[in-house]
């Protein structure tokens, strides 16, 4: 009976590890979606800012197709692109860590399951050996 309990406990540990992995994978997917949304928001903000700069220069009668105004708008766009890349890299790194934690949880669950199963089998074998007289718990064989 101990062997059956050990097998069930071991399977439970394995399933628990897989469920934790699934949760971490889900969180990684959510992180990536949030990252894509943040990148899009950053692009929109950058476009609005460049548009405001262009409008301000144009309303002042400044030629926005060349010179300093064009360089300033290009620099603003470049800063927006850099920020977008930073957002992307941070999101990818966070999602990768979550997936890694999921793999660790699955591995840990599997190892705990195997350990539970082996411990149960060992106890069952010891109990059987003691009950049949094939094993002396004090260390001497029959």
C-alpha positions as CSV (number, residue, x, y, z in Angstrom):
1,X,0.0,0.0,0.0
2,X,2.9,2.3,0.7
3,X,4.1,1.9,-2.9
4,X,0.7,3.0,-4.2
5,X,0.7,6.1,-1.9
6,X,4.3,6.9,-3.0
7,X,3.4,6.6,-6.7
8,X,0.4,8.9,-6.2
9,X,2.4,11.4,-4.2
10,X,5.2,11.3,-6.9
11,X,2.7,11.9,-9.7
12,X,1.2,14.7,-7.7
13,X,4.6,16.4,-7.3
14,X,5.2,16.0,-11.1
15,X,1.8,17.5,-12.0
16,X,2.3,20.3,-9.5
17,X,5.7,21.2,-11.2
18,X,4.1,21.1,-14.6
19,X,1.3,23.4,-13.4
20,X,3.8,25.9,-12.0
21,X,5.6,25.8,-15.3
22,X,2.4,26.5,-17.1
23,X,1.8,29.5,-14.9
24,X,5.3,30.9,-15.5
25,X,4.9,30.4,-19.2
26,X,1.5,32.2,-19.1
27,X,3.1,35.1,-17.2
28,X,5.9,35.2,-19.8
29,X,3.3,35.4,-22.6
30,X,1.5,38.2,-20.7
31,X,4.9,40.0,-20.2
32,X,5.6,39.8,-24.0
33,X,2.1,41.2,-24.8
34,X,2.6,44.0,-22.3
35,X,6.0,44.7,-23.9
36,X,4.5,44.9,-27.4
37,X,1.8,47.3,-26.0
38,X,4.5,49.4,-24.3
39,X,6.5,49.5,-27.5
40,X,3.5,50.6,-29.5
41,X,2.7,53.3,-26.9
42,X,6.2,54.5,-27.1
43,X,6.1,54.8,-30.9
44,X,2.8,56.7,-30.6
45,X,4.2,59.1,-28.0
46,X,7.3,59.7,-30.2
47,X,5.2,60.3,-33.3
48,X,3.0,62.8,-31.4
49,X,6.1,64.6,-30.0
50,X,7.7,64.8,-33.4
51,X,4.4,66.1,-34.8
52,X,4.2,68.7,-32.1
53,X,7.8,69.8,-32.9
54,X,7.0,70.1,-36.6
55,X,3.8,72.0,-35.9
56,X,5.6,74.4,-33.6
57,X,8.4,75.1,-36.1
58,X,6.0,75.4,-39.0
59,X,3.6,77.8,-37.1
60,X,6.7,80.0,-36.4
61,X,7.4,80.1,-40.1
62,X,10.6,78.0,-39.8
63,X,11.4,75.6,-42.7
64,X,11.1,72.1,-41.1
65,X,12.5,70.2,-44.1
66,X,16.1,71.1,-43.4
67,X,18.6,72.5,-40.8
68,X,18.2,72.5,-37.0
69,X,14.5,71.8,-36.9
70,X,14.9,68.6,-39.0
71,X,17.9,67.5,-36.9
72,X,15.9,68.1,-33.6
73,X,13.0,66.0,-34.9
74,X,15.4,63.3,-36.1
75,X,17.1,63.2,-32.7
76,X,13.7,63.0,-31.0
77,X,12.7,60.1,-33.3
78,X,16.1,58.4,-32.5
79,X,15.6,58.8,-28.8
80,X,12.1,57.2,-29.2
81,X,13.6,54.3,-31.1
82,X,16.3,53.7,-28.4
83,X,13.7,53.8,-25.7
84,X,11.6,51.3,-27.7
85,X,14.6,49.0,-27.9
86,X,15.2,49.2,-24.2
87,X,11.5,48.4,-23.5
88,X,11.8,45.4,-25.9
89,X,15.0,44.1,-24.3
90,X,13.6,44.4,-20.8
91,X,10.5,42.6,-21.7
92,X,12.4,39.8,-23.5
93,X,14.7,39.4,-20.5
94,X,11.7,39.3,-18.0
95,X,9.9,36.7,-20.1
96,X,13.0,34.6,-20.5
97,X,13.5,34.6,-16.7
98,X,9.8,33.6,-16.2
99,X,10.3,30.7,-18.7
100,X,13.5,29.7,-16.9
101,X,11.7,29.7,-13.5
102,X,9.0,27.5,-15.1
103,X,11.6,25.0,-16.3
104,X,13.1,24.9,-12.8
105,X,9.7,24.4,-11.2
106,X,8.9,21.5,-13.6
107,X,12.3,19.9,-13.0
108,X,11.9,20.3,-9.3
109,X,8.5,18.7,-9.4
110,X,9.8,15.8,-11.4
111,X,12.7,15.3,-9.0
112,X,10.5,15.5,-5.9
113,X,8.1,13.0,-7.6
114,X,10.9,10.6,-8.3
115,X,12.2,11.0,-4.7
116,X,8.8,10.4,-3.2
117,X,8.3,7.3,-5.3
118,X,11.7,5.9,-4.5
119,X,11.3,6.6,-0.7
120,X,7.9,4.9,-0.8
121,X,9.2,1.9,-2.6
122,X,12.1,1.7,-0.2
123,X,9.8,1.8,2.8
124,X,7.5,-0.8,1.2
125,X,10.4,-3.1,0.5
126,X,11.7,-2.7,4.1
127,X,8.3,-3.4,5.5
128,X,7.9,-6.4,3.3
129,X,11.3,-7.7,4.2
130,X,10.7,-7.2,7.9
131,X,7.3,-8.8,7.8
132,X,8.6,-11.9,5.9
133,X,11.7,-12.2,8.0
134,X,13.9,-11.6,4.9
135,X,15.3,-8.4,6.5
136,X,16.4,-7.7,10.0
137,X,16.1,-4.0,10.7
138,X,19.0,-4.2,13.1
139,X,21.4,-4.8,10.2
140,X,21.7,-8.6,10.2
141,X,20.4,-10.6,7.2
142,X,18.2,-13.7,7.7
